[in-house]
Amino acid sequence: MVERALELSANDGCVVLVDEGSTANLRFAGNTLTTNGVARSSRLTVISVAGEGVGVVSRSSVRDDQLADVVAAADRAAREARPAEDARPLVEGGAAAAGWDDEVRPTDIGVFERFAPALGEAFSAAEAGDRKLYGFAEHSLTSTFLGTSTGVRLRHDQPTGRLELNAKSGDLKRSAWTGVFTEDFADVDVAALGASLAQRLEWAKTRVDLPAGRYETLLPPSAVADLMIYLYWSSGARDALDGRSVFSGPGGGTRVGEQLATLPITLSSDPLAAGISCAPFVTAHTSSRDGSVFDNGLPLGRTDWIRDGRLEALLQTRHSAGLSGLPVTPGIDNLVMTGPAEDARSLEEMIASTRRGLLVTCLWYIRAVDPQTLLVTGLTRDGVYLVEHGEVVGEVNNFRFNESPVDLLGRVTEVGAPERTLPREWNDYFQRTVMPPVRVPDFNMSTVSQAS
């Protein structure tokens, strides 16, 4: 399909993307499997270039007899388009990537062969402990084929798995959540996850009501992931250059080179990062302020967005890099945060050293308040706990918080050992993260939330 579409285009240049996807899922409620299923999908995107005009047409499940019409529509849109401000010569290619002609092998329900029996055992353990488990397990495999009229032939096969588990007490008055990212479900320890949820429900038997205020707070990797992903999504060079973001320089330009954190915190992306690998080349289905269809096929390597607390890079296309004078640093589909390597402690060890503070399970409903400072608001959910003298003594009411992820970086006093995690808020869109737990001495719980 890629080759035929390229042949059919009559314009100056053409980029074709084909995404062949498959998913398998299990859903459960009240310690019972409720549904399971598999699905297939296919999407064709044709990006046609006429001079500096570009036309993009994307269609699902395109049949062979429809291909010419899709290409013709893209060609026509390009000829009628105004010059694109991000227009650049298409990336040049060489030999086709390994596996270019190999068969697409979809995922199937067999990916849960080892996981499903363990889930059944977790149901039995929960039932015996007067608990109920709710949630879903989902695995997808997407094969992306990228071809251009300038010779690029690239392919990437992306496995993605996620598990969300919510445990409730028998009377449904107490709730706890956990989630994990996995590439194949072979490494998911359901029993350990179930035991962790059971412990948190025990903690919640004691209720402690606290007022709003600033509290020393331990944020687990999942909550840190949600905040850092929002920071990452907000780090576009165009918005910074236009004075529209927290990364805009006070007198123009950007804040690249400025120290954001007192601790040596590094926030990076790497297509080859173990356990969270992703496409090592740009795949842009449409242009935006942070991405360009003309950059399709650009190779991607490790990028440090923040290194040792210093802002090193922003999301850059070739076009925005020309405006900013900074290196081309396109977005990458994973994110890793690390702190000082020596003496990095686990979340459990951080709890044990806490005199008095809050332990948050996860964050929810995160929304922007002020882009200039990246102030966001959101809610806690499924467990906020009070820690006193190194032990969890009970569950606390939920809060609404107001914080800036950028400002937090300058106030974090401890960064724990990083681990692969699943963000709670953003896992529909971004799953591949390695994050540490962190200690914030004055996290702003702005109001008490009535959510339970």
C-alpha positions as CSV (number, residue, x, y, z in Angstrom):
1,M,0.0,0.0,0.0
2,V,2.8,2.4,0.8
3,E,4.6,1.7,-2.5
4,R,1.4,2.0,-4.6
5,A,0.4,5.2,-2.9
6,L,3.8,6.8,-3.6
7,E,3.6,5.7,-7.2
8,L,0.1,7.2,-7.6
9,S,1.0,10.7,-6.3
10,A,1.6,13.2,-9.1
11,N,2.9,16.0,-6.9
12,D,6.5,17.2,-6.0
13,G,6.8,14.9,-3.0
14,C,4.8,12.4,-1.0
15,V,4.9,10.8,2.5
16,V,2.9,7.7,3.3
17,L,2.2,6.3,6.7
18,V,0.4,3.0,7.3
19,D,-0.5,2.0,10.9
20,E,-1.6,-1.6,11.3
21,G,-3.0,-2.1,14.8
22,S,-4.3,-4.9,17.0
23,T,-5.6,-5.0,20.6
24,A,-6.5,-7.7,23.1
25,N,-8.2,-6.9,26.4
26,L,-9.7,-8.4,29.6
27,R,-12.1,-6.4,31.7
28,F,-13.3,-7.3,35.2
29,A,-15.5,-6.1,38.0
30,G,-16.4,-7.5,41.4
31,N,-13.8,-10.3,41.2
32,T,-15.3,-11.5,38.0
33,L,-14.1,-11.3,34.4
34,T,-16.8,-9.4,32.5
35,T,-15.6,-9.1,28.9
36,N,-12.7,-10.0,26.7
37,G,-12.0,-9.4,23.1
38,V,-9.6,-8.6,20.2
39,A,-9.8,-6.0,17.5
40,R,-7.9,-5.0,14.4
41,S,-7.4,-1.6,12.8
42,S,-5.7,0.0,9.9
43,R,-5.0,3.6,9.0
44,L,-3.5,5.2,5.9
45,T,-2.2,8.7,5.9
46,V,-1.1,10.3,2.7
47,I,0.9,13.6,2.9
48,S,1.3,15.2,-0.5
49,V,3.6,18.2,-1.2
50,A,3.2,20.7,-4.0
51,G,5.8,23.4,-3.9
52,E,5.5,24.6,-0.3
53,G,1.8,23.5,0.0
54,V,0.9,20.3,1.8
55,G,-2.2,18.2,1.8
56,V,-2.9,15.5,4.4
57,V,-5.7,12.9,4.0
58,S,-6.1,10.1,6.6
59,R,-8.5,7.2,6.2
60,S,-9.3,4.1,8.2
61,S,-9.6,0.6,6.6
62,V,-8.8,1.7,3.0
63,R,-9.5,-0.9,0.4
64,D,-7.3,-1.4,-2.7
65,D,-9.9,0.2,-4.9
66,Q,-10.1,3.3,-2.7
67,L,-6.4,4.0,-2.6
68,A,-6.2,6.1,-5.8
69,D,-9.0,8.4,-4.5
70,V,-7.2,9.0,-1.2
71,V,-4.0,9.9,-3.0
72,A,-5.8,12.1,-5.4
73,A,-7.5,13.9,-2.6
74,A,-4.2,14.6,-0.9
75,D,-2.6,15.8,-4.1
76,R,-5.5,18.2,-4.7
77,A,-5.4,19.5,-1.1
78,A,-1.7,20.2,-1.5
79,R,-2.1,22.1,-4.8
80,E,-4.9,24.3,-3.2
81,A,-3.1,24.9,0.1
82,R,-1.2,28.0,1.1
83,P,2.5,27.7,1.6
84,A,3.3,25.8,4.8
85,E,5.4,27.8,7.2
86,D,7.2,24.6,8.3
87,A,8.0,23.6,4.7
88,R,11.4,21.9,4.4
89,P,12.9,19.4,2.0
90,L,11.7,15.8,2.8
91,V,14.2,13.6,4.6
92,E,16.4,11.6,2.3
93,G,16.4,7.8,2.7
94,G,18.5,4.9,1.7
95,A,17.9,1.1,1.9
96,A,14.7,-0.2,3.3
97,A,14.7,-0.9,7.0
98,A,15.1,-4.5,8.2
99,G,11.7,-6.2,8.3
100,W,10.1,-3.8,5.8
101,D,8.4,-6.6,3.9
102,D,7.8,-8.9,6.8
103,E,4.3,-10.0,7.7
104,V,2.4,-8.0,10.3
105,R,1.8,-10.3,13.3
106,P,-1.0,-9.0,15.5
107,T,-1.4,-9.5,19.2
108,D,-4.1,-11.9,20.4
109,I,-5.7,-13.1,23.5
110,G,-2.8,-15.5,24.1
111,V,-0.7,-12.6,25.4
112,F,-2.6,-13.1,28.7
113,E,-1.8,-16.9,28.9
114,R,0.3,-16.5,32.1
115,F,-1.4,-13.4,33.4
116,A,-5.0,-14.6,33.3
117,P,-4.6,-17.6,35.8
118,A,-2.7,-15.2,38.2
119,L,-5.6,-12.7,37.9
120,G,-8.0,-15.5,38.8
121,E,-5.9,-16.3,41.9
122,A,-6.0,-12.6,42.8
123,F,-9.8,-12.7,42.5
124,S,-9.9,-15.6,45.0
125,A,-7.6,-13.9,47.4
126,A,-9.6,-10.7,47.2
127,E,-12.9,-12.6,47.8
128,A,-11.4,-14.3,50.9
129,G,-10.3,-10.9,52.2
130,D,-13.7,-9.3,51.6
131,R,-12.4,-7.1,48.8
132,K,-13.5,-6.6,45.3
133,L,-11.2,-6.0,42.3
134,Y,-12.1,-3.9,39.3
135,G,-10.1,-2.9,36.2
136,F,-8.8,-3.9,32.9
137,A,-5.8,-5.4,31.1
138,E,-5.0,-4.3,27.6
139,H,-2.3,-5.1,25.1
140,S,-1.8,-3.6,21.7
141,L,0.7,-4.0,18.9
142,T,1.0,-1.3,16.2
143,S,3.2,-1.8,13.1
144,T,4.0,1.6,11.5
145,F,5.3,1.7,7.9
146,L,6.8,5.0,6.7
147,G,7.7,5.6,3.0
148,T,8.6,8.8,1.2
149,S,9.2,9.8,-2.4
150,T,12.8,10.6,-1.3
151,G,13.6,7.0,-0.5
152,V,12.7,6.6,3.2
153,R,11.5,3.1,4.0
154,L,11.1,2.6,7.8
155,R,9.1,0.3,10.0
156,H,8.5,0.1,13.7
157,D,6.5,-2.5,15.7
158,Q,5.3,-1.1,19.0
159,P,4.0,-3.3,21.8
160,T,2.1,-1.6,24.6
161,G,0.4,-3.1,27.6
162,R,-1.2,-1.6,30.6
163,L,-3.0,-2.9,33.7
164,E,-5.2,-0.9,36.0
165,L,-6.4,-2.5,39.3
166,N,-8.8,-0.9,41.7
167,A,-9.6,-2.6,44.9
168,K,-12.6,-1.8,47.1
169,S,-13.7,-3.0,50.5
170,G,-16.7,-5.2,50.7
171,D,-18.9,-2.3,51.7
172,L,-17.5,-0.2,48.8
173,K,-16.5,2.6,51.2
174,R,-12.7,2.2,50.8
175,S,-10.8,2.3,47.5
176,A,-7.2,1.9,46.4
177,W,-5.6,1.9,42.9
178,T,-2.5,0.7,41.2
179,G,-1.4,0.4,37.6
180,V,1.6,-1.0,35.6
181,F,3.0,-0.7,32.2
182,T,4.3,-3.8,30.4
183,E,5.3,-4.8,26.9
184,D,4.0,-8.4,27.1
185,F,2.4,-9.1,30.5
186,A,5.0,-11.8,31.2
187,D,6.5,-9.5,34.0
188,V,3.3,-8.5,35.8
189,D,3.2,-9.8,39.4
190,V,-0.6,-9.7,40.1
191,A,-0.2,-11.3,43.5
192,A,2.1,-8.5,44.7
193,L,-0.1,-5.8,43.2
194,G,-3.1,-7.4,45.0
195,A,-1.2,-7.5,48.3
196,S,-0.3,-3.9,48.0
197,L,-3.9,-2.9,47.4
198,A,-5.0,-5.0,50.4
199,Q,-2.5,-3.2,52.6
200,R,-3.8,0.2,51.6
201,L,-7.4,-0.8,52.3
202,E,-6.2,-1.8,55.8
203,W,-4.6,1.6,56.3
204,A,-7.9,3.2,55.2
205,K,-9.8,1.6,58.1
206,T,-8.6,4.5,60.2
207,R,-9.8,7.9,59.0
208,V,-8.1,11.2,59.7
209,D,-9.6,14.4,58.5
210,L,-7.1,17.2,57.7
211,P,-7.7,20.8,56.5
212,A,-6.3,22.3,53.3
213,G,-2.7,23.5,53.5
214,R,0.9,22.9,52.5
215,Y,2.1,19.4,53.6
216,E,5.3,17.5,53.3
217,T,4.2,15.0,50.6
218,L,5.5,11.8,49.1
219,L,4.5,11.5,45.5
220,P,4.8,8.0,44.1
221,P,6.2,7.3,40.5
222,S,2.8,7.3,38.9
223,A,1.9,10.8,40.2
224,V,5.4,12.1,39.3
225,A,4.8,10.7,35.8
226,D,1.6,12.6,35.3
227,L,3.2,15.9,36.4
228,M,6.3,15.4,34.3
229,I,4.3,14.3,31.2
230,Y,2.4,17.6,31.4
231,L,5.7,19.5,31.7
232,Y,7.0,17.6,28.7
233,W,3.9,18.3,26.6
234,S,4.2,22.0,27.5
235,S,7.8,22.4,26.4
236,G,7.3,23.3,22.8
237,A,9.9,25.7,21.4
238,R,7.3,27.7,19.4
239,D,5.2,28.5,22.4
240,A,8.3,29.5,24.3
241,L,9.6,31.7,21.5
242,D,6.2,33.4,21.2
243,G,6.2,34.2,25.0
244,R,3.3,31.9,25.7
245,S,4.7,29.3,28.1
246,V,6.6,28.8,31.3
247,F,9.8,28.2,29.2
248,S,9.7,31.7,27.6
249,G,12.6,33.9,28.4
250,P,11.8,37.1,30.3
251,G,13.3,39.3,27.6
252,G,12.4,37.1,24.6
253,G,13.8,33.7,23.4
254,T,13.6,30.7,25.7
255,R,14.8,29.6,29.1
256,V,17.1,26.9,27.7
257,G,20.3,27.0,29.8
258,E,18.5,28.1,33.0
259,Q,18.7,26.1,36.2
260,L,15.3,24.8,37.2
261,A,16.1,22.4,40.0
262,T,18.5,22.6,42.9
263,L,19.0,18.8,42.9
264,P,20.7,17.1,39.9
265,I,17.5,16.0,38.3
266,T,17.5,14.7,34.7
267,L,14.5,14.4,32.5
268,S,15.2,12.6,29.2
269,S,13.8,10.5,26.4
270,D,15.5,7.7,24.6
271,P,14.0,5.5,21.9
272,L,16.2,2.6,23.0
273,A,15.5,2.9,26.7
274,A,15.2,-0.7,28.1
275,G,11.6,-1.7,28.8
276,I,10.0,1.5,27.3
277,S,11.6,1.5,23.8
278,C,9.7,3.4,21.1
279,A,10.0,4.5,17.4
280,P,13.6,5.7,16.7
281,F,12.4,8.0,14.0
282,V,9.8,10.8,13.6
283,T,6.3,9.8,12.6
284,A,4.1,12.9,12.1
285,H,0.7,12.3,10.7
286,T,0.0,16.1,10.7
287,S,1.9,19.3,11.4
288,S,1.4,21.1,14.7
289,R,3.3,23.7,16.7
290,D,5.6,20.9,18.0
291,G,5.7,18.6,15.1
292,S,6.1,18.7,11.3
293,V,5.1,16.3,8.5
294,F,8.2,17.4,6.7
295,D,10.4,15.9,9.4
296,N,9.0,12.4,8.9
297,G,11.9,9.9,9.0
298,L,14.3,12.0,11.0
299,P,16.3,9.7,13.3
300,L,15.8,10.1,17.0
301,G,18.3,9.5,19.7
302,R,18.6,10.2,23.5
303,T,17.6,13.7,24.3
304,D,18.1,15.3,27.7
305,W,15.3,17.9,28.2
306,I,16.6,18.7,31.7
307,R,20.1,17.7,32.7
308,D,21.4,18.0,36.3
309,G,18.6,20.4,37.0
310,R,19.3,22.7,34.0
311,L,16.9,23.1,31.0
312,E,18.7,21.7,28.0
313,A,16.2,21.3,25.2
314,L,12.6,22.0,24.1
315,L,10.4,20.2,21.6
316,Q,11.8,21.3,18.2
317,T,11.0,20.8,14.6
318,R,13.5,21.7,11.9
319,H,11.4,24.8,11.4
320,S,11.3,26.0,15.0
321,A,15.0,25.1,15.4
322,G,15.7,27.6,12.6
323,L,13.9,30.2,14.5
324,S,15.4,29.5,17.9
325,G,19.0,28.7,16.8
326,L,18.8,25.6,19.0
327,P,19.4,21.9,17.9
328,V,16.6,19.9,16.3
329,T,15.0,17.9,19.1
330,P,11.7,16.3,18.1
331,G,9.4,14.6,20.5
332,I,10.0,11.1,21.6
333,D,7.4,8.7,22.9
334,N,8.9,7.9,26.4
335,L,10.1,9.9,29.4
336,V,12.6,9.1,32.1
337,M,13.4,11.0,35.3
338,T,16.3,10.4,37.5
339,G,18.0,12.1,40.5
340,P,21.2,11.6,42.4
341,A,22.1,7.9,41.8
342,E,23.8,7.4,45.1
343,D,21.6,6.5,48.1
344,A,18.4,6.7,46.0
345,R,15.8,5.1,48.2
346,S,12.5,3.2,47.5
347,L,9.2,4.7,48.3
348,E,8.9,2.3,51.3
349,E,12.3,3.6,52.6
350,M,11.2,7.2,52.1
351,I,8.0,6.5,54.1
352,A,10.1,5.0,56.9
353,S,12.2,8.2,57.2
354,T,9.2,10.5,57.3
355,R,8.4,12.2,60.6
356,R,5.0,13.5,59.5
357,G,3.6,13.9,56.0
358,L,1.2,12.8,53.4
359,L,1.5,9.8,51.0
360,V,-0.4,10.2,47.8
361,T,-1.5,7.3,45.7
362,C,-2.2,9.1,42.4
363,L,-3.4,12.3,40.8
364,W,-6.5,12.9,38.7
365,Y,-8.3,15.4,36.5
366,I,-5.2,17.5,36.0
367,R,-6.0,20.8,34.1
368,A,-4.0,23.9,33.3
369,V,-4.6,27.1,35.3
370,D,-1.8,29.4,34.0
371,P,0.4,28.4,31.1
372,Q,2.9,31.2,31.9
373,T,3.8,29.4,35.1
374,L,2.5,26.0,34.2
375,L,0.3,26.1,37.2
376,V,-2.1,23.1,37.2
377,T,-4.9,21.9,39.4
378,G,-6.2,18.5,40.0
379,L,-7.5,16.0,42.6
380,T,-6.1,13.2,44.7
381,R,-7.9,9.9,44.3
382,D,-8.0,6.4,45.7
383,G,-6.0,6.9,48.8
384,V,-4.2,9.8,50.6
385,Y,-2.5,8.5,53.8
386,L,-1.0,10.2,56.8
387,V,2.5,9.1,57.7
388,E,3.8,9.7,61.3
389,H,7.2,8.6,62.6
390,G,7.8,6.3,59.6
391,E,4.5,4.5,59.6
392,V,1.2,5.0,57.8
393,V,-1.4,5.7,60.5
394,G,-4.5,6.1,58.5
395,E,-6.3,7.5,55.4
396,V,-6.9,11.2,54.9
397,N,-9.6,13.0,53.0
398,N,-9.0,13.9,49.4
399,F,-7.7,17.3,48.3
400,R,-7.7,19.6,45.3
401,F,-4.1,20.7,44.6
402,N,-2.6,23.7,42.8
403,E,1.0,23.2,41.8
404,S,3.4,23.9,38.9
405,P,5.6,20.9,37.8
406,V,8.4,23.4,37.0
407,D,8.2,25.1,40.3
408,L,8.1,21.7,42.1
409,L,11.5,20.8,40.5
410,G,13.0,23.6,42.4
411,R,11.5,22.5,45.7
412,V,11.9,18.7,45.7
413,T,14.2,17.7,48.6
414,E,14.5,14.0,47.8
415,V,14.4,11.9,44.6
416,G,14.0,8.2,45.1
417,A,15.0,5.2,43.0
418,P,13.3,5.4,39.5
419,E,11.1,2.5,38.3
420,R,8.9,1.8,35.3
421,T,5.4,3.1,36.1
422,L,2.0,3.9,34.6
423,P,0.6,7.4,34.8
424,R,-3.0,7.4,36.1
425,E,-4.3,10.5,34.3
426,W,-2.5,10.3,31.0
427,N,-2.2,6.6,30.3
428,D,-4.7,6.7,27.4
429,Y,-2.1,8.9,25.5
430,F,1.3,8.3,27.1
431,Q,2.4,5.1,28.8
432,R,6.2,4.6,28.6
433,T,7.7,6.3,31.7
434,V,10.4,5.5,34.2
435,M,9.9,7.8,37.3
436,P,11.2,8.1,40.9
437,P,9.1,8.8,44.0
438,V,9.9,12.3,45.2
439,R,9.6,14.2,48.5
440,V,8.1,17.7,48.4
441,P,8.3,19.7,51.7
442,D,5.3,22.0,51.0
443,F,3.0,20.5,48.4
444,N,0.0,22.8,48.1
445,M,-3.3,21.0,49.0
446,S,-5.4,24.0,48.2
447,T,-8.8,22.8,49.3
448,V,-10.5,19.8,50.7
449,S,-12.2,17.7,48.1
450,Q,-15.5,16.0,48.8
451,A,-14.7,13.2,46.4
452,S,-14.5,9.8,47.9
